[in-house]
Amino acid sequence: MAVVIAFARAQLGKRYESGGEGPNSFDCSGFTKRAYAQIGLRLPHSSSAQAARVRRVPRSTARPGDLVFGPGHVGVYMGGGM
């Protein structure tokens, strides 16, 4: 997951754009789609579709690189509660 984390950190400061998949702007699922593509995993461009494809784990066992979901949103867990 180090590659996913490195990709995520390299995107800091880029603009949010609905439907964006990079490289200059992203929406949440476009961002996670591109991050996981760095390690050869293909995700759909929809937070709900991504949520439907993952195995859920308790927050207490989340590891850096795990996807984190909220209502209509997805992100990458960076570790240390971030």
C-alpha positions in Angstrom: 0.0 0.0 0.0 3.0 2.3 0.1 2.5 3.1 -3.6 -1.2 4.0 -2.9 -0.2 6.3 0.0 2.6 7.9 -2.0 0.2 8.6 -4.9 -2.4 10.0 -2.5 0.2 12.4 -0.9 1.4 13.6 -4.3 -2.2 14.7 -5.1 -2.5 17.1 -2.2 -3.6 20.6 -3.3 -5.3 19.4 -6.5 -8.7 20.7 -7.3 -12.0 18.8 -6.6 -14.1 18.4 -9.7 -17.2 16.3 -10.0 -16.4 13.4 -12.3 -12.7 14.2 -12.2 -10.2 11.3 -12.5 -7.0 13.4 -12.7 -4.4 14.2 -13.4 -5.2 17.8 -12.5 -8.5 17.4 -10.6 -10.4 14.6 -8.9 -13.7 13.7 -7.3 -13.5 11.3 -4.4 -14.0 8.1 -6.3 -12.0 9.2 -9.3 -9.1 9.8 -6.8 -9.4 6.4 -5.2 -9.8 4.8 -8.6 -6.5 6.3 -9.8 -4.7 5.6 -6.5 -5.5 1.9 -6.6 -4.7 1.7 -10.4 -1.1 2.4 -9.3 -1.0 -1.1 -7.9 -3.0 -2.7 -10.7 -6.4 -2.8 -9.0 -9.4 -1.6 -11.0 -12.2 0.2 -9.2 -15.4 1.7 -10.6 -15.8 5.5 -10.7 -18.5 5.6 -8.0 -18.2 5.6 -4.2 -21.2 3.4 -3.8 -19.9 0.9 -6.4 -16.5 0.9 -4.7 -18.2 0.3 -1.3 -20.1 -2.7 -2.7 -16.8 -4.3 -3.8 -14.8 -4.2 -0.6 -14.5 -6.3 2.6 -15.5 -4.2 5.6 -13.2 -4.0 8.6 -13.7 -2.3 12.0 -12.2 1.2 12.1 -9.9 0.0 14.9 -8.2 -2.4 12.5 -7.9 -0.1 9.5 -4.5 0.0 7.8 -2.9 2.7 5.7 -4.2 2.4 2.2 -7.6 1.1 3.2 -10.6 2.8 1.6 -12.7 4.8 4.0 -16.4 5.4 3.3 -18.9 8.0 4.4 -22.3 8.9 3.0 -21.7 9.4 -0.7 -17.9 9.7 -0.2 -14.7 7.6 -0.3 -11.1 8.3 0.7 -7.9 6.6 1.5 -6.9 6.0 5.1 -3.4 7.4 5.6 -2.8 5.9 9.1 -2.6 7.7 12.5 -6.3 8.5 12.4 -6.1 10.4 9.1 
